[in-house]
């Protein structure tokens, strides 16, 4: 939307600045396109000092969705990771088929699913920069949230399947460990650790999501992290088995399964909530009640109802509101006042319906 | 009193508004309650009836599945055969899919909260998405198993056993597919397509209301009606010529999952009689079962091949691959619907350019911008836009006209219009 007319000085990245209500201020990180090298630490920034650099508007709209030439750095890193993974799983599948080793084939299948997910994340990163069109009036940014959600769902499936494997190992009680799997596990671990290093700023369980890409990067990081935990678990299990510890495989697989589950659950909930049209997370519910009270307190307004707010992507909130205005009053002034109030909270896309009673 | 003819020759629309002396509650723009027509009483009772019918179907399917699964597990342990146990695991995945659908159905009926101001209808869509991802996962697992069968050159695979087990699995799946896919052409509240485009605002105090009067007539009477809140007289929009246009209320039936032009009543009248109307969760469970039966057919063919000519094992793998691809194709349409809803895109059945042009052609309207049309779930559509009007025009009257136009033409019930003067 267009820049807000300053009733209160408002900045797109810091919320209310100067003499406004500082409690409504927030810090928003620019997308990585604008600040290439220095990570912005929110606390050391101050809204008093420098004028913000102009926001990167994104590449000019072109027909192709991929636009590899202007890929951002995380996209390039993800593409590299994806290429490594694809090459690795292809060789593993080929070797497994020719030498007839089932373990290698199953590992290759795990990796292929992972590659598919990473491809979808990469596609989401590329496609989300497309400008909104007639069919997708809100743009394509939701794809990143969808990619994050898909990643989270498959990681949950992975943890369930690891639990099933542990159960299987427990019942079959086969303690023969396959040596060739160690080599593949070590290679897998190193590739995934490289991926974790690429996305190291997202290697946490609970992250505050400031914009759409945050969720996607976080999901990619969790994916490679979960894969590396699984490989590490396999290596550990075979080491314990060689030490003679009974049921090592069951233990390690069980621990890995629980670990992956706990790792993924917050991302799953956050992405799921956004897809469920939950109210914006960075605004406390009391703020909404306060705004609605402030509007009702206007002498021209008799009633405010049907305030619905939801987040398109983390950081971009949309809302709709209905106001009943007393007849004869200036509804444009009420409109501007309401818009100003909600812009303080960070809700830019607001549609306000004013009925005259 | 004003009456006008809309573009459909058979429609006669009569609208009468008693002067709004009733306190505050004037016009048909008003929706009472926190979540308006997403959870007002008539809708919830209809939704609840349809939801409980779907849940009943799914519960029966789950019970059948569990019975068959225990039979297979017992048989597999007794015969010490991995193939039978694997098939039991597939049935377990069916149970998981049904459990997801049941949960989504149940959760979609939760009351809206201030945090979830639109209610929980999206949970259906998310549940269907997870279900479809499960289908994809299982297709991959089946391909993996076929490869393993190929690699195990030691001939552990018995073609006859494979054939028998997959035939049994096919039989079970067909029973469940019939049960889930069977649309009832009779009675109340069965087989409603989920998410009718309800175009009425429920009036709580209206004594003429007899919404409990459901009638499903297979000749395809489709009626759209709207009535205003409180003090107004009800409006009946008649779409089918042999229905008496008195103050009778009939509910809308549209098969929304499968037909692409939800606002044209006559076409939906024709289609409503033919297309099965299914809740999206029941439909995804049905897809799951259908996919399983397709794959059972593939495994049966592979088993028969291995039985007769064990050296042609590669055919088993090729068969499985082909049938997995077929299964994936059956899910594509539903996946596309789900993705479009989750991306907040304009629903396919609504032509946004025509709507915008229609709004611009109204007198007093200068421009329309920031038009957003999106769906909360497959049947419930919302609209928000900014309308710029001429300086001297009457905002309230234009608001009424715009909302009325959108509601009658496009059947979008939840509309928020911001009127701006230029």
Interface residues (C-beta under 8 A of the other chain):
Chain A: X96 X97 X100 X101 X102 X105 X106 X109 X112 X113 X134 X135 X136 X137 X138 X140 X142 X143 X146 X149 X150 X153 X154 X157 X272 X275 X276 X277 X278 X279 X285 X288 X302 X303 X306 X307 X308 X309 X310 X312 X318 X320 X321 X322 X324 X331 X332 X335 X349 X351 X352 X353 X354 X355 X356 X357
Chain B: X24 X26 X27 X29 X30 X31 X36 X114 X115 X116 X117 X118 X120 X122 X123 X125 X126 X129 X130 X133 X134 X137 X140 X144 X147 X148 X151 X152 X153 X339 X342 X343 X344 X345 X346 X352 X353 X370 X371 X372 X373 X374 X376 X384 X385 X386 X395 X396 X399 X416 X417 X418 X419 X420 X421
